[in-house]
C-alpha cells in the first residue's frame, strides 16, 4: 500500500487526477434524491412552490438540495440530507489530505466535490447549491475558521439587519480568513471558486428574490425571510427588533415625526 501511495505521490498529474475525479464522483451522489426515495417513496425531488407573504406571487425553486427536502418531507429529513452531503465531500477531502500531506491536493477534492454536488453527472447536471458540501470540506480544511467567520457573519448580520448576511456571509469572509491563516494563494483561489459555484447555482433564486423586492406593494420582514430559508422566525424577529439597522431606522422615523 505504501509503495502505491509513493508511486502516485511522485507523479503530480496522477495525484491531481485522483483528487479531482474522486471528489467529483463522491460529490455527485445525490442524497437529496436518495432520502426522498427512501422516505418519500419517490424517485424525483419535487420542486417547491410557496406563496410570497403579502402578495399573490409565488416563489419556486428547482434546486435539488437539503432545503428542498426539508420543504417536502420535513426538517429532520432535510437535516439528514445536509449531514450526508457534508460527509460525502469531507471524507475524500480528508483522505487526500492524509495520503498526500506535502501539497494541498485535498483542495481539488473539496472543489470538485462541491462541483459534483451542484452539477452531478448522474442526473443531467441538475443538483443543489453546494452549501452543505462546502461546510463539510471546510471542517477538514480549517474547522475553527469556519466557526470564526460564521460568528463574524452573525455580527455583521445584526449590524446590517439581514438574515441573508448571517446565512451566507461566512462563505465570503472565509476567502480573507484563509489568506490570513495560510498565506497561500491556493486556498484563496479555492474559496473564490467554490463561492462562484454557489452563487452561480443560486442565480435564478436570487434573481427572483430581487425581482419580488422591486415589485410595488411587496415587502419582506426579516422574520418572514428567516422562516422561508428555514432559519426560524426567532432569528428574523430579533433582527427586525434589535439589529443596528432596525434601531437606526426607528430613531430616524421618530425624528421625522
C-alpha positions as a Markdown table, in Angstrom:
| # | Residue | x | y | z |
|---|---|---|---|---|
| 1 | Unk | 0.0 | 0.0 | 0.0 |
| 2 | Unk | 2.8 | 2.4 | 0.9 |
| 3 | Unk | 4.5 | 1.6 | -2.4 |
| 4 | Unk | 1.4 | 2.5 | -4.3 |
| 5 | Unk | 1.0 | 5.8 | -2.4 |
| 6 | Unk | 4.6 | 6.6 | -3.0 |
| 7 | Unk | 4.3 | 5.8 | -6.7 |
| 8 | Unk | 1.3 | 8.1 | -7.1 |
| 9 | Unk | 2.8 | 10.9 | -5.0 |
| 10 | Unk | 5.8 | 11.0 | -7.2 |
| 11 | Unk | 3.6 | 11.8 | -10.2 |
| 12 | Unk | 1.7 | 15.1 | -9.5 |
| 13 | Unk | -0.6 | 14.7 | -12.6 |
| 14 | Unk | -1.8 | 11.4 | -11.2 |
| 15 | Unk | -2.5 | 12.9 | -7.7 |
| 16 | Unk | -4.4 | 15.8 | -9.4 |
| 17 | Unk | -6.4 | 13.4 | -11.5 |
| 18 | Unk | -7.2 | 11.1 | -8.5 |
| 19 | Unk | -8.1 | 14.0 | -6.2 |
| 20 | Unk | -10.4 | 15.7 | -8.8 |
| 21 | Unk | -12.2 | 12.6 | -10.0 |
| 22 | Unk | -12.7 | 11.1 | -6.6 |
| 23 | Unk | -14.0 | 14.4 | -5.2 |
| 24 | Unk | -16.4 | 14.9 | -8.2 |
| 25 | Unk | -17.8 | 11.3 | -8.1 |
| 26 | Unk | -18.4 | 11.4 | -4.4 |
| 27 | Unk | -19.9 | 14.8 | -4.6 |
| 28 | Unk | -22.2 | 13.7 | -7.4 |
| 29 | Unk | -24.0 | 11.3 | -5.1 |
| 30 | Unk | -27.4 | 13.0 | -4.6 |
| 31 | Unk | -28.5 | 12.3 | -1.0 |
| 32 | Unk | -31.5 | 14.6 | -1.6 |
| 33 | Unk | -32.7 | 12.1 | -4.1 |
| 34 | Unk | -31.8 | 9.1 | -2.0 |
| 35 | Unk | -33.6 | 10.5 | 1.1 |
| 36 | Unk | -36.6 | 11.4 | -1.0 |
| 37 | Unk | -36.7 | 7.9 | -2.4 |
| 38 | Unk | -36.2 | 6.1 | 1.0 |
| 39 | Unk | -38.7 | 8.3 | 3.0 |
| 40 | Unk | -40.9 | 9.9 | 0.4 |
| 41 | Unk | -41.2 | 6.9 | -1.9 |
| 42 | Unk | -40.5 | 8.9 | -5.0 |
| 43 | Unk | -37.6 | 8.9 | -7.4 |
| 44 | Unk | -37.9 | 12.6 | -8.0 |
| 45 | Unk | -37.3 | 15.6 | -5.7 |
| 46 | Unk | -40.4 | 17.7 | -6.1 |
| 47 | Unk | -39.6 | 21.4 | -6.8 |
| 48 | Unk | -41.2 | 23.6 | -4.1 |
| 49 | Unk | -43.5 | 26.4 | -4.7 |
| 50 | Unk | -44.6 | 28.7 | -1.9 |
| 51 | Unk | -46.7 | 31.8 | -1.7 |
| 52 | Unk | -44.9 | 35.1 | -1.1 |
| 53 | Unk | -46.2 | 36.9 | 2.0 |
| 54 | Unk | -48.4 | 39.9 | 1.4 |
| 55 | Unk | -48.8 | 39.2 | -2.3 |
| 56 | Unk | -50.4 | 36.9 | -4.9 |
| 57 | Unk | -46.9 | 35.9 | -6.1 |
| 58 | Unk | -45.2 | 32.5 | -5.6 |
| 59 | Unk | -41.6 | 31.6 | -5.2 |
| 60 | Unk | -40.4 | 28.5 | -6.9 |
| 61 | Unk | -37.1 | 26.6 | -6.9 |
| 62 | Unk | -35.9 | 23.6 | -8.8 |
| 63 | Unk | -32.7 | 23.1 | -6.8 |
| 64 | Unk | -32.2 | 19.5 | -5.6 |
| 65 | Unk | -31.0 | 20.2 | -2.1 |
| 66 | Unk | -31.4 | 19.6 | 1.6 |
| 67 | Unk | -33.5 | 22.7 | 1.8 |
| 68 | Unk | -36.0 | 21.3 | -0.7 |
| 69 | Unk | -36.1 | 18.0 | 1.2 |
| 70 | Unk | -36.9 | 20.0 | 4.3 |
| 71 | Unk | -39.7 | 21.7 | 2.5 |
| 72 | Unk | -41.1 | 18.5 | 1.0 |
| 73 | Unk | -40.6 | 15.9 | 3.8 |
| 74 | Unk | -39.8 | 17.8 | 7.0 |
| 75 | Unk | -36.9 | 19.4 | 8.8 |
| 76 | Unk | -35.5 | 16.1 | 10.2 |
| 77 | Unk | -35.1 | 14.6 | 6.7 |
| 78 | Unk | -33.6 | 17.9 | 5.5 |
| 79 | Unk | -31.0 | 17.7 | 8.3 |
| 80 | Unk | -30.2 | 14.1 | 7.5 |
| 81 | Unk | -29.6 | 15.1 | 3.8 |
| 82 | Unk | -27.5 | 18.1 | 4.9 |
| 83 | Unk | -25.2 | 15.9 | 7.1 |
| 84 | Unk | -24.9 | 13.3 | 4.4 |
| 85 | Unk | -23.9 | 16.0 | 1.9 |
| 86 | Unk | -21.3 | 17.3 | 4.3 |
| 87 | Unk | -19.8 | 13.8 | 4.9 |
| 88 | Unk | -19.6 | 12.9 | 1.2 |
| 89 | Unk | -17.2 | 15.7 | 0.5 |
| 90 | Unk | -15.4 | 15.8 | 3.9 |
| 91 | Unk | -14.3 | 12.1 | 3.5 |
| 92 | Unk | -12.4 | 12.4 | 0.2 |
| 93 | Unk | -11.0 | 15.7 | 1.2 |
| 94 | Unk | -9.7 | 14.2 | 4.5 |
| 95 | Unk | -8.3 | 11.0 | 2.8 |
| 96 | Unk | -6.4 | 13.0 | 0.2 |
| 97 | Unk | -5.1 | 15.3 | 2.9 |
| 98 | Unk | -3.8 | 12.4 | 4.9 |
| 99 | Unk | -2.4 | 10.5 | 2.0 |
| 100 | Unk | -0.6 | 13.4 | 0.3 |
| 101 | Unk | 0.1 | 16.0 | 3.0 |
| 102 | Unk | 3.0 | 17.7 | 1.3 |
| 103 | Unk | 0.8 | 19.7 | -1.1 |
| 104 | Unk | -2.8 | 21.0 | -0.9 |
| 105 | Unk | -4.2 | 18.5 | -3.4 |
| 106 | Unk | -7.1 | 18.0 | -1.0 |
| 107 | Unk | -8.4 | 21.4 | -2.1 |
| 108 | Unk | -9.0 | 19.8 | -5.5 |
| 109 | Unk | -11.1 | 17.0 | -3.9 |
| 110 | Unk | -13.1 | 19.6 | -2.0 |
| 111 | Unk | -13.7 | 21.9 | -5.0 |
| 112 | Unk | -14.7 | 19.1 | -7.3 |
| 113 | Unk | -16.8 | 17.6 | -4.6 |
| 114 | Unk | -18.8 | 20.8 | -4.4 |
| 115 | Unk | -19.0 | 20.9 | -8.2 |
| 116 | Unk | -20.2 | 17.3 | -8.3 |
| 117 | Unk | -23.0 | 18.2 | -5.9 |
| 118 | Unk | -24.1 | 21.2 | -7.9 |
| 119 | Unk | -23.7 | 19.5 | -11.3 |
| 120 | Unk | -23.9 | 15.7 | -10.8 |
| 121 | Unk | -23.1 | 13.7 | -13.9 |
| 122 | Unk | -25.6 | 11.0 | -12.9 |
| 123 | Unk | -28.6 | 13.4 | -13.0 |
| 124 | Unk | -28.0 | 15.5 | -16.1 |
| 125 | Unk | -26.0 | 18.0 | -14.1 |
| 126 | Unk | -29.1 | 19.1 | -12.1 |
| 127 | Unk | -28.1 | 19.4 | -8.4 |
| 128 | Unk | -28.0 | 21.7 | -5.4 |
| 129 | Unk | -26.2 | 24.8 | -4.5 |
| 130 | Unk | -23.2 | 23.4 | -2.6 |
| 131 | Unk | -23.7 | 24.9 | 0.9 |
| 132 | Unk | -23.6 | 21.6 | 2.9 |
| 133 | Unk | -20.7 | 20.1 | 0.9 |
| 134 | Unk | -18.7 | 23.3 | 1.3 |
| 135 | Unk | -19.3 | 23.2 | 5.1 |
| 136 | Unk | -18.1 | 19.6 | 5.1 |
| 137 | Unk | -14.9 | 20.4 | 3.2 |
| 138 | Unk | -14.2 | 23.4 | 5.4 |
| 139 | Unk | -14.5 | 21.3 | 8.6 |
| 140 | Unk | -11.5 | 19.4 | 7.2 |
| 141 | Unk | -9.6 | 22.3 | 5.8 |
| 142 | Unk | -10.0 | 24.7 | 8.8 |
| 143 | Unk | -12.8 | 23.9 | 11.2 |
| 144 | Unk | -12.2 | 26.8 | 13.6 |
| 145 | Unk | -12.0 | 29.3 | 10.7 |
| 146 | Unk | -15.5 | 28.1 | 9.8 |
| 147 | Unk | -16.7 | 28.9 | 13.3 |
| 148 | Unk | -14.9 | 32.3 | 13.4 |
| 149 | Unk | -16.2 | 33.5 | 10.0 |
| 150 | Unk | -19.8 | 32.5 | 10.8 |
| 151 | Unk | -19.6 | 34.3 | 14.1 |
| 152 | Unk | -18.4 | 37.4 | 12.3 |
| 153 | Unk | -21.3 | 36.9 | 9.8 |
| 154 | Unk | -23.7 | 36.9 | 12.7 |
| 155 | Unk | -22.3 | 40.2 | 14.0 |
| 156 | Unk | -22.4 | 41.7 | 10.5 |
| 157 | Unk | -26.0 | 40.4 | 10.2 |
| 158 | Unk | -27.1 | 42.2 | 13.3 |
| 159 | Unk | -25.3 | 45.4 | 12.1 |
| 160 | Unk | -27.0 | 45.3 | 8.6 |
| 161 | Unk | -30.2 | 43.8 | 9.8 |
| 162 | Unk | -30.0 | 41.0 | 7.2 |
| 163 | Unk | -30.6 | 37.3 | 7.8 |
| 164 | Unk | -29.0 | 36.6 | 4.4 |
| 165 | Unk | -25.8 | 38.1 | 5.6 |
| 166 | Unk | -25.9 | 35.7 | 8.6 |
| 167 | Unk | -26.6 | 32.7 | 6.3 |
| 168 | Unk | -24.0 | 33.3 | 3.6 |
| 169 | Unk | -21.6 | 36.0 | 4.8 |
| 170 | Unk | -19.3 | 33.4 | 6.4 |
| 171 | Unk | -18.5 | 31.9 | 3.0 |
| 172 | Unk | -17.3 | 35.2 | 1.6 |
| 173 | Unk | -15.4 | 36.1 | 4.8 |
| 174 | Unk | -13.6 | 32.7 | 4.5 |
| 175 | Unk | -11.7 | 34.0 | 1.5 |
| 176 | Unk | -10.0 | 36.6 | 3.6 |
| 177 | Unk | -9.5 | 34.3 | 6.6 |
| 178 | Unk | -7.8 | 31.5 | 4.6 |
| 179 | Unk | -5.4 | 34.1 | 3.2 |
| 180 | Unk | -4.6 | 35.5 | 6.7 |
| 181 | Unk | -4.1 | 32.0 | 8.1 |
| 182 | Unk | -2.2 | 30.2 | 5.3 |
| 183 | Unk | -0.7 | 33.0 | 3.1 |
| 184 | Unk | -1.2 | 30.5 | 0.3 |
| 185 | Unk | -2.9 | 31.6 | -2.9 |
| 186 | Unk | -4.2 | 28.0 | -3.5 |
| 187 | Unk | -6.6 | 28.4 | -0.5 |
| 188 | Unk | -7.8 | 31.8 | -1.7 |
| 189 | Unk | -8.4 | 30.5 | -5.3 |
| 190 | Unk | -10.2 | 27.5 | -3.9 |
| 191 | Unk | -12.5 | 29.7 | -1.8 |
| 192 | Unk | -13.2 | 32.1 | -4.6 |
| 193 | Unk | -14.1 | 29.3 | -6.9 |
| 194 | Unk | -16.5 | 27.5 | -4.5 |
| 195 | Unk | -18.1 | 30.8 | -3.8 |
| 196 | Unk | -18.5 | 31.2 | -7.5 |
| 197 | Unk | -20.1 | 27.7 | -7.8 |
| 198 | Unk | -22.6 | 28.6 | -5.0 |
| 199 | Unk | -23.7 | 32.0 | -6.5 |
| 200 | Unk | -24.0 | 30.5 | -10.0 |
| 201 | Unk | -26.2 | 27.8 | -8.7 |
| 202 | Unk | -28.3 | 30.4 | -6.8 |
| 203 | Unk | -28.6 | 32.8 | -9.7 |
| 204 | Unk | -32.2 | 32.0 | -10.6 |
| 205 | Unk | -33.4 | 32.1 | -7.0 |
| 206 | Unk | -31.6 | 35.4 | -6.3 |
| 207 | Unk | -32.9 | 37.0 | -9.5 |
| 208 | Unk | -36.4 | 36.0 | -8.5 |
| 209 | Unk | -35.9 | 37.4 | -5.0 |
| 210 | Unk | -34.6 | 40.7 | -6.3 |
| 211 | Unk | -37.5 | 40.8 | -8.8 |
| 212 | Unk | -40.0 | 40.4 | -6.0 |
| 213 | Unk | -38.4 | 43.0 | -3.8 |
| 214 | Unk | -38.6 | 45.5 | -6.6 |
| 215 | Unk | -42.3 | 45.0 | -7.2 |
| 216 | Unk | -44.6 | 47.7 | -5.7 |
| 217 | Unk | -46.6 | 46.6 | -2.7 |
| 218 | Unk | -44.3 | 43.7 | -1.8 |
| 219 | Unk | -42.1 | 43.8 | 1.2 |
| 220 | Unk | -40.5 | 41.2 | 3.4 |
| 221 | Unk | -39.7 | 41.4 | 7.1 |
| 222 | Unk | -36.5 | 39.6 | 8.2 |
| 223 | Unk | -38.8 | 37.3 | 10.2 |
| 224 | Unk | -40.5 | 36.2 | 7.0 |
| 225 | Unk | -37.2 | 35.7 | 5.1 |
| 226 | Unk | -35.7 | 33.8 | 8.0 |
| 227 | Unk | -38.7 | 31.4 | 8.2 |
| 228 | Unk | -38.7 | 30.9 | 4.4 |
| 229 | Unk | -35.0 | 29.9 | 4.4 |
| 230 | Unk | -35.6 | 27.6 | 7.4 |
| 231 | Unk | -33.5 | 29.6 | 9.9 |
| 232 | Unk | -36.5 | 30.1 | 12.2 |
| 233 | Unk | -38.8 | 33.0 | 13.0 |
| 234 | Unk | -37.0 | 33.9 | 16.2 |
| 235 | Unk | -33.8 | 35.0 | 14.4 |
| 236 | Unk | -35.6 | 37.1 | 11.9 |
| 237 | Unk | -37.7 | 38.7 | 14.6 |
| 238 | Unk | -34.6 | 39.6 | 16.6 |
| 239 | Unk | -33.2 | 41.3 | 13.5 |
| 240 | Unk | -36.4 | 43.2 | 12.9 |
| 241 | Unk | -36.3 | 44.5 | 16.5 |
| 242 | Unk | -32.7 | 44.7 | 17.7 |
| 243 | Unk | -30.4 | 44.9 | 14.7 |
| 244 | Unk | -28.4 | 48.2 | 14.4 |
| 245 | Unk | -30.2 | 48.8 | 11.1 |
| 246 | Unk | -33.6 | 48.4 | 12.7 |
| 247 | Unk | -32.8 | 50.6 | 15.7 |
| 248 | Unk | -31.4 | 53.4 | 13.5 |
| 249 | Unk | -34.5 | 53.1 | 11.2 |
| 250 | Unk | -36.8 | 53.5 | 14.2 |
| 251 | Unk | -34.9 | 56.5 | 15.5 |
| 252 | Unk | -34.9 | 58.1 | 12.1 |
| 253 | Unk | -38.7 | 57.6 | 11.8 |
| 254 | Unk | -39.2 | 59.2 | 15.2 |
| 255 | Unk | -37.0 | 62.1 | 14.2 |
| 256 | Unk | -39.1 | 62.7 | 11.1 |
| 257 | Unk | -42.3 | 62.6 | 13.1 |
